Amino acid sequence: MKSPSSQPKPPTLWTDLGSLSWIWLAATVCDRLWLWLDHRIPAWDQSNHLTGSLNHLQALQQIRWQDPAWWQGYWQLSHKYPPLTYTLTAPFQGFLGVGLDQATLLNSLLLAILLLTVYGLGRYLCDRRVGLWAAGICCLMPNLYFWRLDYLLDWTLVTFTVLAFGALTVWRSHTQQKNIWQQWLWAALFGIAWGLGLMAKQSVMFFLVIPLLWVGVTRLWQRRWGQIAQLFTSFLVSIPIWLPWYRTNFIYLFSTSHNANATPGIAEGDPALTTLAAWTHYLRQLPESVSWPLLLVPLLGLLLFGWQGWRHDLPRLKSLAWLLLYWAGGYLVCSAIFNKDPRFIMPYLPILAILLAEGLLRWRWDWLRWATITVAALVMLCKLYPIPHTAQLAQLLSPSWQIYPTRNPTVPIEAMVSEVHQTAPHLRSTVGVIPSGVAISHNTFNYFGNRADFQVYGRELGENEEHLAQDGRSHTWFITETPDQTVARPAQIELGNRLADDPNFRKIRDWPKATGETLTLYRRTIPPTQVFPATGRNRPFRLIDIQLPETAPPGQPLPVTYEWAGPWRQLQPGLVLLKWVNRQDASQFWLHDHGVGFGNLQSATAQPDDPFRVVETTAMLPPADLPIGTYQLEATYLNRETGLEQRLDIPEISIVLDSAAQPLAAPEPDYVSQLYRLAQNLPQGRAGLDPIFAQIGRINQYDAVQDYLQQAEIALTLRHAQDPENLAHLYALALAHVLQEDAPPTLVAMEKIRAIAPENPYHHAYVAFVNLYLGRPGAARAAIAPALKAAPENPDFQVLDGVGALLQGNLIRALRVWRQVAPLL
């Protein structure tokens, strides 16, 4: 008989943590080996998110903790996606360098958190063995291990959704006890995890809404007011985490939901919600998400042996029912969304793993459990690595896709970015990318261009003929593919095919693809901005040449070429404030303010004192209502960095505006001039806003960093100070503020416009809208009152009043307004 001391010691928590560490290490080694072997170009979505991580890394390297303007700019870096994933990636890329391999190290960290959460949840609801086996199953589910190898938001979402559900579960169980401080602690922890989940992706609520409703309704039914207070407190705890980003970007969320749901669903041919296929889609996809061994063996264990154990263990049955509620709730919500994607249901897979672990442990034979896990692990290896003679069997056991490492990229995208950089070494370049596929798209090119010190950007072409024609006039660079086998639209491909014979473009270089197609880089023959070395090292900024016609008609683009020279430290941050003034009447003029090189001179590409010449080829937009006559140039230089302002000593330069003159061939006007002209539509209300934002959307494609808005803001602020009553200046200044989402100065500008021209009801409406944006419904309703008085039937004015009433808690007024305007919207 063995002595008590010789009996095996029961497993401890540290023993289980050691086992979890080995599980995590095995999965991480498998992932890192695959990533080390793989050299493929990141695909569309992955490139987009990697670019987002670079933007946030750059901002965090210049963090100013106590500067509200810095935080406002940080929240605006990503309008569509919450920034938690990008923020958490920054340390990895900041210390180890930028790239997919470095960014995906975040997935390894998140996997560790997920395994600990799943283990803790399984142990808390069932027992330690369920927790350990569930953690192992999480590492072997195809729909989880495939996405660990990519940089997407979904792994962050999975981790914090499950973490929030785990905290909610522990809080829910503690409410059955009398330990009040633990109830409040877990409520607070749930609030923190919930807030982090919302900062990972909005779809966290797809999986938490049903459990939250269940808990909330049951506590209300039981009149447990203290626990209702705790649940409400958890919501309050979450607010500081998610509110700043959502408050900044709430306007974009409406279009985001449509673009992420309806548009892809239609394009991918997903079943309509009125069909049975839509509601069984994810059920039929379970073998792909989980694999047959991990699905069938545990389910058989549950069916054959589950009831026998549960009928004597009611608490365990209730625990599994709680897990099933989460899983079923997430399934129903995801099924009710038109767009179907295997990534969308990832957050319910770790909870499913706990249920499957319970079923696996119901079998009496250890060898069967280990055989199931071993087969699943071998299938995973065969899916990830090209092991000979295994593909068919692996596909039979796990009917999901295979992703073998790609040793050689199919597209020389880094060489293409380098060619753009070398051709225009001192300029920020935006490239119109026509091919749109997995190997190359505007997102992939943009990512690699941003890796090159944010000097090269890739942009997508427009969809309709009008936008494509504008793209052909406005883009300086294009990439084409021949023959184009991607999903680019036929009209886009046709534009690319015409470039070879277009005298406005010249071919820079060809690159053959591994698949047989040829990629070609084109550049405009006469780019808008050209930079050349100059002589005269100690000479200051100056205008050395200007080319323009002798006469031109008003209201038409007027071609002009400026040539500036000076040291780099004055050229790169410089603005030129150009005013063409009527000699007979100084109140008649037009502006041509813009940044030197239109703001495209890339900083840190030259020594500060090195002299350069900058040649700008563009067009001006003299208003159509200007009287005929001779207009003379007045020029001022303004340094954006130092604030230095000085009048330029230039020779007499003039042009005659003559309505009888023939229109002249001209390039696209610079973006500040286009903004100024578009802003004059603001007094028309919605009729003027639609063309404004249609055009701004295109301009924002061409100026990848929207520097033209900062140029316009600085220049127009000065112009407004010189001429405070000029409405044209104020319209353009207000629009520049709006497009930068800077609400306080927008409100100031709009209030000045209203004070100058109160007879226009739209001026009052703009003031009301900005007040609503700032969360001031009382001020908004006071502002819209004169507009409603002038045009009581205008639905836009009624909506502004109704939203203000709703935010003030006046539900009756809001409902009355809704009934009036709903048929008109």
C-alpha positions in Angstrom: 0.0 0.0 0.0 1.4 3.4 -1.0 2.0 6.0 1.6 0.1 9.3 1.4 3.3 11.1 0.4 3.7 8.9 -2.7 0.2 9.7 -4.0 0.3 11.9 -7.2 -0.4 15.5 -6.4 -3.5 17.0 -7.9 -2.9 19.5 -10.7 -2.5 23.1 -9.6 -3.3 26.3 -11.4 0.4 26.7 -12.2 0.5 23.3 -13.8 -2.4 24.3 -16.0 -0.7 27.6 -16.9 2.4 25.6 -17.9 0.2 23.5 -20.2 -1.4 26.6 -21.7 2.1 28.0 -22.3 3.1 24.9 -24.2 -0.1 25.1 -26.3 0.5 28.8 -27.0 4.2 28.2 -27.9 3.4 25.4 -30.3 0.8 27.5 -32.1 3.1 30.5 -32.2 6.1 28.6 -33.6 3.8 27.2 -36.3 2.6 30.7 -37.2 6.0 32.3 -37.1 7.5 29.6 -39.3 4.8 30.0 -41.9 5.2 33.8 -41.9 9.0 33.4 -42.2 8.5 31.2 -45.3 5.8 33.3 -46.9 6.8 36.4 -49.0 3.5 37.2 -50.6 2.1 40.7 -51.1 -0.6 41.4 -48.5 -4.0 41.4 -50.0 -6.6 44.2 -50.3 -8.0 44.3 -46.7 -4.7 43.4 -45.1 -2.8 46.2 -46.9 -5.5 48.7 -45.9 -5.1 47.8 -42.2 -1.3 47.7 -42.4 -1.4 51.2 -43.8 -3.6 52.2 -40.9 -1.1 50.7 -38.5 1.7 52.8 -40.1 -0.4 56.0 -39.8 -1.0 55.4 -36.1 2.6 54.4 -35.5 3.8 57.7 -37.0 1.3 59.7 -34.9 2.3 57.8 -31.7 5.9 58.6 -32.3 5.0 62.3 -31.9 2.5 61.9 -29.1 1.5 64.9 -27.1 -0.4 63.5 -24.1 -2.0 66.8 -22.9 -2.7 68.3 -26.3 -6.4 68.0 -27.2 -5.6 68.9 -30.9 -3.2 65.9 -31.0 -5.9 63.5 -29.7 -8.5 65.0 -32.1 -6.1 64.3 -35.0 -5.4 60.8 -33.7 -9.1 59.9 -33.6 -9.4 61.2 -37.1 -6.7 59.0 -38.5 -9.2 56.2 -39.1 -12.8 57.2 -39.8 -14.1 53.7 -40.7 -12.4 51.4 -38.2 -11.8 51.9 -34.5 -8.1 52.2 -33.8 -7.4 49.7 -31.0 -5.6 47.2 -33.3 -3.5 49.8 -34.9 -2.6 51.3 -31.5 -1.6 47.9 -30.0 0.5 47.1 -33.1 2.6 50.3 -32.7 5.1 48.9 -30.1 5.9 45.9 -32.3 6.6 47.9 -35.4 8.2 50.7 -33.5 10.9 48.5 -32.0 11.2 45.7 -34.6 10.5 47.6 -37.9 7.5 47.8 -40.1 6.0 44.9 -42.0 3.5 42.1 -41.9 5.7 39.8 -39.8 6.2 42.4 -37.2 2.5 43.5 -37.2 1.2 40.0 -36.8 3.2 39.6 -33.6 0.2 41.3 -32.1 -1.8 38.1 -33.0 0.5 36.0 -30.9 -0.1 38.3 -27.9 -3.8 38.2 -28.5 -3.7 34.5 -28.8 -2.2 34.3 -25.3 -4.9 36.4 -23.9 -7.6 34.4 -25.7 -6.3 31.1 -24.4 -6.2 32.3 -20.8 -9.7 33.6 -21.2 -11.1 30.4 -22.7 -9.3 28.3 -20.1 -10.6 30.5 -17.3 -14.2 30.5 -18.7 -14.1 26.7 -19.2 -12.7 26.1 -15.7 -15.1 28.5 -14.1 -18.2 27.1 -15.7 -17.2 23.4 -16.0 -13.8 22.3 -14.8 -10.1 22.7 -15.5 -9.9 19.9 -18.0 -12.6 21.5 -20.1 -10.7 24.8 -20.0 -7.4 23.2 -21.2 -9.0 21.1 -24.0 -11.0 24.2 -25.1 -7.8 26.2 -25.3 -6.2 23.5 -27.4 -9.2 23.3 -29.7 -9.1 27.1 -30.3 -5.6 26.7 -31.8 -6.8 24.0 -34.2 -10.0 25.5 -35.6 -9.3 26.4 -39.3 -11.3 29.7 -39.1 -9.1 30.8 -36.3 -5.6 29.6 -37.3 -6.0 30.9 -40.9 -6.7 34.4 -39.8 -3.9 34.4 -37.2 -1.5 34.6 -40.2 -3.0 37.9 -41.5 -3.2 41.4 -40.1 -6.9 42.2 -39.7 -9.1 43.6 -36.9 -10.8 40.3 -36.3 -8.3 38.8 -33.9 -8.5 41.8 -31.7 -12.3 41.6 -31.9 -12.3 37.9 -31.0 -10.0 38.4 -28.0 -11.9 41.3 -26.4 -15.3 40.0 -27.2 -14.6 36.7 -25.4 -12.8 38.6 -22.6 -15.9 40.8 -22.2 -18.2 37.7 -22.2 -15.9 36.0 -19.6 -16.1 39.1 -17.3 -19.9 39.2 -17.8 -20.1 35.5 -17.0 -18.2 35.8 -13.7 -20.2 38.9 -12.7 -23.4 37.1 -13.5 -22.4 34.2 -11.2 -21.2 36.5 -8.4 -24.7 38.2 -8.3 -26.0 34.9 -7.0 -23.7 35.4 -4.0 -23.5 38.1 -1.3 -20.0 39.3 -2.0 -20.9 42.8 -3.1 -17.4 44.2 -3.7 -16.6 41.3 -6.1 -19.8 42.1 -8.0 -18.8 45.7 -8.5 -15.2 44.7 -9.4 -16.3 42.3 -12.2 -18.9 44.8 -13.4 -16.1 47.3 -13.8 -13.9 44.7 -15.5 -16.7 43.9 -17.9 -17.1 47.6 -18.7 -13.4 47.9 -19.5 -13.4 44.8 -21.7 -16.6 45.9 -23.4 -15.1 49.3 -24.1 -11.9 47.7 -25.6 -14.1 45.5 -27.7 -15.9 48.5 -29.1 -12.6 50.0 -29.9 -11.6 46.9 -31.8 -14.7 46.7 -34.0 -18.3 47.7 -33.8 -19.5 44.1 -34.3 -18.6 43.2 -30.7 -22.2 43.9 -30.0 -23.4 41.2 -32.4 -22.3 38.7 -29.7 -22.9 40.5 -26.5 -26.3 41.9 -27.2 -28.3 38.7 -26.5 -26.4 37.8 -23.2 -26.8 41.4 -22.1 -30.5 41.5 -22.8 -31.0 38.2 -21.1 -29.1 39.3 -18.0 -30.8 42.8 -17.9 -34.3 41.5 -18.4 -34.0 38.8 -15.8 -32.6 41.2 -13.2 -35.4 43.6 -13.9 -37.9 40.8 -13.6 -36.4 39.8 -10.3 -36.2 43.5 -9.2 -32.5 43.3 -8.3 -31.9 47.0 -8.5 -28.4 46.8 -7.1 -27.3 44.5 -10.0 -29.0 46.7 -12.5 -27.0 49.6 -11.1 -23.8 47.5 -11.4 -24.7 46.7 -15.1 -25.3 50.4 -15.8 -22.1 51.3 -14.1 -20.2 48.9 -16.4 -21.6 50.9 -19.3 -20.4 54.1 -17.7 -17.0 52.6 -17.2 -16.8 51.7 -20.9 -17.7 55.2 -22.1 -14.3 57.0 -21.6 -12.7 54.2 -23.7 -14.9 54.3 -26.8 -16.6 57.7 -26.7 -13.8 59.9 -28.1 -13.4 57.9 -31.3 -17.1 57.3 -31.9 -18.0 61.0 -31.1 -15.4 62.1 -33.6 -16.4 59.7 -36.4 -20.1 59.0 -35.8 -21.1 60.6 -39.2 -19.0 58.1 -41.1 -20.5 55.1 -39.3 -23.7 55.3 -41.3 -22.0 54.9 -44.7 -19.6 52.4 -43.1 -22.5 50.0 -42.2 -23.8 50.1 -45.7 -20.4 49.6 -47.4 -19.5 46.8 -45.0 -22.9 45.0 -45.3 -25.0 45.6 -48.4 -22.3 46.4 -51.0 -20.0 43.4 -50.4 -23.0 41.1 -50.0 -24.4 42.1 -53.3 -21.0 41.8 -55.0 -20.4 38.3 -53.6 -23.9 37.0 -54.3 -24.8 36.2 -50.7 -28.4 34.8 -50.2 -31.2 37.2 -49.5 -32.4 37.3 -45.9 -35.8 36.0 -47.0 -34.3 32.6 -48.0 -33.5 29.6 -45.8 -30.0 29.6 -47.2 -29.3 32.9 -45.5 -30.2 31.5 -42.0 -28.4 28.1 -42.5 -25.3 29.6 -44.1 -23.1 29.5 -41.1 -24.5 26.2 -39.9 -23.5 24.7 -43.3 -20.1 26.4 -42.9 -19.3 24.8 -39.5 -17.2 22.0 -41.0 -15.1 24.6 -42.8 -14.8 26.7 -39.6 -14.1 23.8 -37.2 -13.1 20.7 -39.3 -14.9 17.4 -39.2 -12.8 15.7 -36.5 -13.3 18.6 -34.0 -17.0 18.8 -34.9 -18.2 15.2 -35.1 -16.4 13.5 -32.3 -17.3 16.0 -29.6 -20.9 16.3 -30.9 -21.3 12.5 -30.7 -19.9 12.6 -27.2 -22.5 15.1 -26.2 -25.3 13.1 -27.8 -24.2 9.7 -26.5 -23.0 10.5 -23.0 -24.0 14.1 -22.3 -27.5 13.6 -20.8 -26.2 10.8 -18.6 -23.8 13.1 -16.8 -25.9 16.3 -16.8 -29.0 14.9 -15.2 -27.1 14.7 -12.0 -25.3 18.0 -12.5 -27.8 20.8 -13.0 -25.4 23.7 -12.4 -23.1 22.4 -15.2 -26.1 22.1 -17.5 -27.1 25.7 -16.8 -23.5 26.8 -17.5 -23.5 25.1 -20.9 -26.9 26.6 -21.6 -25.4 30.1 -20.9 -22.6 29.3 -23.4 -25.2 28.1 -25.9 -27.1 31.4 -25.5 -24.0 33.4 -26.5 -23.3 31.1 -29.4 -26.9 31.0 -30.7 -27.3 34.7 -30.2 -24.2 35.5 -32.2 -25.3 33.0 -34.9 -28.8 34.6 -35.2 -27.4 38.2 -35.3 -24.7 37.3 -37.9 -27.3 35.4 -40.0 -29.5 38.5 -40.0 -26.8 40.4 -41.7 -26.9 40.3 -45.5 -23.2 40.1 -46.0 -21.9 36.7 -45.1 -18.2 36.1 -44.3 -16.4 33.4 -42.3 -14.6 36.1 -40.4 -17.8 37.6 -39.0 -18.6 34.6 -36.8 -15.1 34.2 -35.4 -16.0 35.6 -31.9 -18.4 32.7 -31.2 -15.8 30.0 -32.2 -13.9 30.1 -28.8 -17.1 29.6 -27.0 -18.0 26.8 -29.3 -14.6 25.3 -28.4 -15.7 25.1 -24.8 -18.9 23.2 -25.8 -16.8 20.9 -28.0 -14.3 20.3 -25.2 -17.2 19.3 -23.0 -18.4 16.8 -25.6 -14.9 15.5 -26.2 -14.4 14.8 -22.5 -17.7 12.9 -22.3 -16.0 10.0 -24.1 -14.6 7.4 -21.7 -11.5 6.6 -23.8 -8.5 8.9 -23.5 -7.0 7.5 -26.8 -10.0 8.8 -28.7 -9.6 12.3 -27.4 -5.9 12.4 -28.1 -6.5 10.8 -31.5 -9.0 13.5 -32.4 -6.6 16.3 -31.4 -3.7 14.7 -33.1 -5.7 14.3 -36.4 -6.8 17.9 -36.1 -3.2 19.1 -35.6 -1.9 17.1 -38.5 -4.7 18.4 -40.7 -3.7 22.0 -39.7 -0.1 21.3 -40.7 -1.2 19.9 -44.0 -3.4 22.9 -44.7 -0.5 25.3 -43.9 2.5 23.5 -45.4 2.8 21.6 -48.7 3.4 18.2 -47.3 3.5 15.7 -50.2 0.4 13.5 -50.8 -1.7 15.0 -48.0 -3.8 17.6 -49.8 -6.8 15.5 -50.7 -7.0 13.8 -47.3 -6.7 17.1 -45.5 -9.4 18.6 -47.7 -11.7 15.7 -46.9 -11.2 16.1 -43.2 -11.3 19.9 -43.2 -13.2 21.3 -46.3 -11.7 24.8 -46.0 -9.1 26.5 -48.1 -5.3 25.8 -48.0 -2.8 28.6 -47.7 0.7 27.4 -48.4 3.6 29.9 -48.0 4.6 31.7 -51.2 8.3 32.0 -51.5 8.4 34.6 -54.3 6.0 37.5 -54.6 4.2 37.7 -58.0 4.4 41.5 -58.2 7.6 43.5 -57.9 5.8 46.2 -56.0 8.7 47.4 -53.9 10.7 48.0 -57.2 7.7 50.0 -58.6 7.5 52.2 -55.5 11.3 52.7 -55.7 11.0 53.8 -59.3 8.4 56.5 -58.4 10.6 57.6 -55.6 13.7 57.8 -57.8 11.9 59.7 -60.6 10.6 62.3 -58.2 12.9 62.2 -55.2 11.7 65.4 -53.6 8.0 65.1 -54.2 5.1 63.3 -52.5 3.6 61.3 -55.3 0.1 59.9 -55.7 -0.4 57.0 -58.2 -3.6 55.9 -59.8 -3.6 52.1 -59.7 -5.8 50.6 -62.3 -5.4 46.8 -61.7 -7.5 45.7 -58.7 -6.7 42.2 -57.6 -5.2 40.1 -54.8 -1.6 40.6 -56.0 -1.8 44.3 -56.7 -4.4 47.0 -55.9 -4.4 50.6 -54.8 -4.4 49.4 -51.2 -1.3 47.2 -51.6 0.6 49.8 -53.6 -0.4 52.5 -51.0 0.9 50.3 -48.2 4.3 49.8 -49.7 4.5 53.4 -50.8 3.7 54.5 -47.2 6.5 52.2 -45.9 8.8 54.4 -48.0 8.7 57.3 -45.6 5.1 58.1 -46.6 6.3 59.5 -49.9 4.3 57.4 -52.3 0.6 56.8 -52.3 -1.7 54.5 -54.3 -5.3 55.5 -55.1 -8.3 53.9 -56.7 -9.9 55.2 -59.9 -13.5 56.4 -60.1 -16.4 54.3 -61.2 -18.3 56.4 -63.6 -17.2 58.1 -66.9 -17.2 61.6 -65.4 -14.9 60.6 -62.6 -12.6 58.6 -64.8 -12.2 61.5 -67.2 -11.3 63.7 -64.2 -8.8 61.0 -63.1 -7.2 61.1 -66.5 -6.8 64.9 -66.1 -5.7 65.0 -62.5 -3.5 62.0 -61.7 0.2 62.5 -62.4 1.1 58.8 -62.2 -0.7 55.6 -63.4 0.0 51.9 -63.1 -1.6 49.6 -65.7 -1.6 45.8 -66.3 -1.6 44.2 -69.7 -3.7 42.1 -70.1 -5.6 43.2 -67.1 -7.0 40.0 -65.5 -8.2 41.7 -62.3 -11.6 42.9 -61.2 -11.0 46.4 -62.5 -14.0 47.8 -64.3 -13.8 47.8 -68.1 -13.9 51.6 -68.3 -10.9 51.8 -66.0 -9.0 49.2 -68.0 -9.8 51.2 -71.2 -8.4 54.4 -69.6 -5.2 52.5 -68.9 -5.0 51.1 -72.4 -5.2 54.6 -73.9 -2.2 55.8 -71.9 0.3 54.2 -74.3 -0.8 56.5 -77.1 -1.6 59.6 -75.0 1.0 62.4 -75.6 0.3 63.7 -72.1 1.9 60.7 -70.5 5.2 58.8 -71.0 6.1 55.3 -70.0 8.6 55.1 -67.2 9.2 51.4 -67.0 7.7 47.9 -67.6 7.7 45.0 -65.1 6.8 41.4 -66.1 4.7 39.5 -63.6 5.3 35.9 -62.7 1.9 35.0 -64.1 2.7 36.5 -67.6 1.1 39.9 -67.4 3.1 43.2 -67.7 2.8 46.1 -65.3 3.6 49.5 -66.7 4.3 52.8 -64.8 3.3 56.0 -66.6 4.0 59.6 -65.6 2.5 62.8 -66.9 4.7 64.4 -69.6 4.5 67.8 -67.9 3.8 67.1 -64.2 2.1 69.8 -62.1 5.2 70.1 -59.9 8.8 69.7 -60.9 11.9 70.2 -58.7 15.4 70.9 -60.1 18.7 71.8 -58.4 19.5 75.5 -58.6 22.4 77.8 -58.2 22.6 80.7 -55.8 22.9 79.0 -52.4 22.5 82.1 -50.3 19.7 83.7 -52.2 16.2 83.9 -50.6 12.8 82.7 -51.9 11.8 84.5 -55.1 9.7 84.2 -58.3 12.1 83.8 -61.2 9.6 83.2 -64.1 5.9 83.2 -64.9 4.2 82.1 -68.1 0.6 83.0 -68.9 -1.4 84.2 -71.9 -1.8 87.9 -72.7 -5.6 87.6 -72.7 -8.2 85.2 -71.4 -12.0 85.0 -70.8 -13.3 85.2 -67.2 -15.0 82.1 -65.8 -12.7 79.7 -67.7 -9.6 77.9 -66.5 -6.6 80.1 -67.2 -3.2 78.2 -67.8 -0.3 79.5 -65.8 3.2 78.3 -65.0 5.2 79.7 -62.0 8.8 79.1 -61.3 10.1 79.7 -57.8 13.6 79.4 -56.4 15.2 79.4 -53.0 16.6 77.3 -50.2 14.8 74.1 -49.3 13.9 75.4 -45.8 11.9 78.1 -47.4 10.4 76.2 -50.4 9.1 73.1 -48.6 6.9 74.9 -45.9 6.2 77.9 -48.1 2.8 79.3 -49.2 2.4 81.9 -51.9 -0.5 84.3 -51.5 -1.2 85.5 -55.0 -3.8 88.1 -55.8 -4.7 89.3 -59.3 -6.2 92.8 -58.8 -8.0 95.0 -61.3 -5.9 98.1 -62.0 -9.0 100.3 -62.2 -11.0 98.8 -59.3 -9.1 97.2 -56.4 -12.3 95.5 -55.1 -12.3 93.3 -58.2 -9.8 90.5 -58.0 -9.3 86.7 -57.8 -7.0 84.7 -55.6 -4.5 82.0 -56.5 -3.1 81.2 -53.0 -1.4 77.8 -52.7 1.5 75.9 -51.2 4.8 76.0 -53.1 4.7 72.9 -55.3 1.1 72.7 -54.2 2.2 71.3 -50.9 3.8 68.2 -52.5 7.4 69.0 -51.5 8.5 66.1 -49.2 10.3 67.2 -46.1 13.6 65.7 -45.1 14.6 64.9 -48.7 17.2 67.7 -49.0 19.5 69.7 -46.8 17.8 72.9 -45.5 20.2 75.3 -47.3 20.3 73.5 -50.6 18.9 75.7 -53.4 16.2 74.4 -55.8 13.9 75.6 -58.5 10.2 74.5 -58.3 8.1 74.7 -61.5 4.3 74.7 -61.1 2.1 74.0 -64.1 -1.5 74.7 -63.3 -4.6 76.8 -64.0 -6.3 79.7 -62.3 -10.1 80.2 -62.0 -11.0 83.8 -62.4 -14.8 84.2 -61.5 -17.2 84.6 -64.4 -18.6 87.8 -62.9 -15.3 89.8 -63.0 -15.4 92.8 -65.3 -13.1 92.9 -68.3 -9.9 94.8 -67.7 -6.2 94.4 -66.8 -5.4 92.5 -63.7 -2.0 92.7 -62.0 -0.3 90.2 -59.7 0.4 90.9 -56.0 2.5 88.3 -54.3 3.3 87.5 -50.6 5.4 84.6 -49.2 4.2 82.9 -46.0 6.2 80.3 -44.1 3.9 77.7 -42.5 6.5 76.7 -39.9 7.8 80.0 -38.8 4.9 82.3 -39.6 7.2 84.6 -41.5 5.2 86.8 -43.9 6.9 89.0 -46.5 5.8 90.9 -49.6 7.6 89.6 -52.7 9.4 92.0 -54.9 8.3 91.0 -58.4 8.3 92.7 -61.8 5.0 94.1 -63.1 3.0 91.1 -64.3 -0.5 91.4 -65.7 -3.2 89.8 -67.8 -6.2 91.1 -69.7 -9.6 89.5 -69.0 -11.7 89.8 -72.1 -15.1 88.1 -72.5 -14.5 88.0 -76.3 -11.2 86.0 -75.9 -11.3 82.3 -76.8 -11.1 79.7 -74.0 -7.6 78.3 -73.6 -6.4 74.7 -73.2 -5.4 74.4 -69.6 -4.5 71.7 -67.1 -6.7 71.0 -64.0 -6.7 73.9 -61.6 -4.9 73.4 -58.3 -7.0 72.0 -55.4 -7.1 75.2 -53.3 -8.6 77.0 -56.3 -11.1 74.2 -56.8 -12.0 74.3 -53.2 -12.5 78.1 -53.3 -14.9 77.8 -56.3 -16.8 74.9 -54.8 -17.3 76.8 -51.5 -19.3 79.5 -53.3 -22.2 76.9 -53.6 -22.8 76.9 -49.8 -25.5 79.5 -50.0 -27.7 77.1 -52.0 -28.1 74.5 -49.2 -28.4 70.9 -50.2 -28.5 71.8 -53.9 -25.0 73.2 -53.5 -23.7 70.6 -51.1 -24.1 67.6 -53.4 -21.7 68.8 -56.1 -19.3 70.1 -53.4 -18.9 66.7 -51.8 -18.9 64.8 -55.1 -15.9 66.9 -56.2 -14.2 66.9 -52.9 -14.2 63.1 -52.9 -12.2 63.1 -56.1 -9.8 65.8 -55.0 -9.1 63.8 -51.8 -8.0 61.0 -54.0 -5.4 63.1 -55.8 -4.1 64.8 -52.7 -3.5 61.7 -50.6 -2.9 63.6 -47.4 -5.4 66.5 -48.1 -2.6 69.1 -47.5 -4.6 71.5 -49.7 -7.0 71.9 -46.9 -4.3 73.2 -44.6 -3.0 75.5 -47.3 -6.5 76.9 -47.8 -7.1 77.3 -44.1 -3.8 79.2 -43.5 -4.2 81.4 -46.5 -7.9 82.2 -46.0 -7.4 83.0 -42.4 -5.1 85.7 -43.4 -7.4 86.9 -46.2 -10.3 87.0 -43.8 -8.3 89.2 -41.4 -7.6 91.6 -44.2 -11.2 91.6 -45.5 -13.6 90.5 -42.7 -16.8 91.2 -44.6 -15.8 89.1 -47.7 -18.4 86.3 -47.8 -16.5 84.4 -50.5 -13.4 84.1 -48.3 -15.6 83.0 -45.4 -17.4 80.3 -47.4 -14.1 78.8 -48.4 -12.6 79.1 -44.9 -15.7 77.4 -43.4 -15.5 74.6 -45.9 -11.8 74.1 -45.2 -12.6 73.7 -41.5 -15.5 71.4 -42.2 -13.5 69.0 -44.4 -10.8 68.8 -41.6 -13.6 68.0 -39.1 -12.6 70.9 -36.9 -16.0 71.9 -35.5 -15.2 74.9 -33.2 -13.6 77.1 -35.9 -16.3 75.9 -38.3 -18.9 77.3 -35.9 -17.1 80.6 -35.6 -16.9 81.0 -39.4 -20.6 80.0 -39.9 -21.7 82.5 -37.2 -19.8 85.2 -39.0 -21.4 84.2 -42.3 -24.8 84.3 -40.6 -24.1 87.8 -39.1 -23.1 89.2 -42.5 -26.0 87.6 -44.5 -28.8 86.6 -42.1 -31.4 86.8 -44.9 -30.2 83.4 -46.2 -31.9 80.6 -44.2 -29.2 78.1 -45.0 -26.7 80.2 -43.0 -28.8 79.6 -39.9 -29.1 75.9 -40.8 -25.3 75.5 -41.0 -24.9 77.1 -37.6 -27.6 74.7 -36.2 -25.9 71.6 -37.7 -22.5 72.4 -36.3 -24.1 73.0 -32.9 -25.7 69.6 -33.1 -22.3 68.1 -34.0 -20.9 69.7 -30.9 -23.7 68.3 -28.8 -25.5 71.6 -28.2 -29.1 70.8 -29.1 -30.4 74.0 -27.4 -28.2 76.3 -29.4 -29.0 74.3 -32.5 -32.8 74.7 -32.1 -32.3 78.4 -31.4 -30.2 78.7 -34.6 -32.6 76.9 -36.8 -35.7 78.9 -35.7 -35.2 81.8 -38.1 -34.7 79.3 -41.0 -37.9 77.5 -40.1 -39.7 80.8 -39.9 -38.5 81.7 -43.4 -39.1 78.3 -44.9 -41.3 76.2 -42.6 -41.8 73.4 -45.2 -38.1 72.8 -45.8 -37.5 69.2 -44.7 -33.8 69.8 -43.9 -34.7 72.5 -41.5 -37.4 70.4 -39.9 -34.9 67.5 -39.5 -32.4 69.7 -37.7 -35.1 71.0 -35.4 -36.4 67.4 -34.8 -32.9 66.1 -33.9 -32.4 69.0 -31.6 -35.7 68.2 -29.9 -34.8 64.6 -29.6 -31.4 65.3 -28.0 -33.2 67.6 -25.5 -35.5 64.8 -24.6 -38.6 66.3 -26.3 -39.8 63.0 -27.8 -43.2 64.4 -28.7 -41.8 67.2 -30.8 -39.2 64.8 -32.4 -42.0 62.3 -33.3 -44.2 65.0 -34.8 -41.3 66.2 -37.0 -40.5 62.7 -38.1 -44.1 62.1 -39.2 -43.9 65.3 -41.3 -40.6 64.7 -43.0 -40.4 60.9 -43.3 -42.5 60.8 -46.6 -40.2 63.5 -48.1 -36.9 61.8 -47.3 
